[in-house]
Amino acid sequence: MQNLGIAITGSGSAVPATSLENQRLSELVETSDEWITSRTGIRQRRIALPPESLSGLATIASRQAISAAGITPADLDLILLATSTPDDLFGSACKIQAELGATKAVAFDLTAACSGFVFGLVTAAQYIKTGVYQNVLLIGADILSRWVDWQDRRTCVLFGDGAGAVVLQANQSDRLLGFSLKSDGTQNHYLNLAYNGSSQELIPGINVTKGTYEPITMNGKEVYRFAVQRVPEVIDKALFQANLSVDQIDWLILHQANQRILNAVAQRLNIPDHKVISNVANYGNTSAASIPLALDEAVRQGKIKPNDIIATSGFGAGLSWGAAIFQWGR
């Protein structure tokens, strides 16, 4: 099969209408707007109300991306949903496929937490580069408010809900210039959304486990240390593969976890503030949604223009991290 290039030709995003400001959080836990803002840069986050669903938000973001790419749902060959919080534990990608009317597309979920969008971008690219598929919809979406302990001020101030999507298409020139993906399961315990079950006797001599998932737990200090050390390294590796220098980057879009992490990574890479795209103040950490949400916002604001070179990196639970360098547009 002929090797092809890929282009990212359209983007879209969706967030719930309901905002939860820092001041309101102080009614739930002992915290304040100043405490949250100074440590995280977050001022508010969007929260999905009970009638709202992950597949609903993802479908809205997807329709925008498909329209921006100038194609129809019927043109899609593959739908990849990067999420850790599907509406259905068996996966939500097929529901989105049905909602879109993308009758030709195969659809499946991919779970890599906050690294999900970058891992999904690289995965989608492989299908196109090998000539298997031509049009791929990649969605990053999470509703983390479902899995937050609202009495734990270390985590409840961080997370928000949202969805972002991009369309990748086969292209004569390859716009994915370089990437690097990494995992380290020895640090898995620093960030978890773990299953907790208790033994229940089914019949004498045979026990099964019954339970549910626990709220998110995180060692913030260790995750911060990991991100600030590993993210600049992985971006350097992706730049080396792309045969580019840091100076040639037009925009840095990191997973929007914490403004202090964004600042520290940019500083280590010597990337000036005006090249760093950040919307963490408005949305908090939306996991797999954060990069495409920030990307789409910057495209629609006219910041990101065709042919701009973007360095992006996702990092989080697993622990996992990765970077991709790509050029926007055809």
Protein Blocks (a to p, Z undefined) as FASTA:
>chain_A
ZZdddddfbdcddddfbdcdfklmmmmmgcdfklmmmmnopabdcdddfkbcfklmmmmm
mmmmmmmnopafklpmbdcdddfbdfblnbpklmmmmmnopakbccddddehjmlmmmmm
mmmmmmmmnomambdcddddddfklmccfkbmklmmmpccddddddddddfbacbfbdcd
dddfklmmmpccddddddddfbghiacdddddddddddfklmmmmmmmmmmmmmmmmmmm
nopafklpmbdcdddfbfklmmmmmmmnopafklpccfklmnopnhjmmmmmmmmmmmmn
omagghiacddddddehiacddddddedZZ
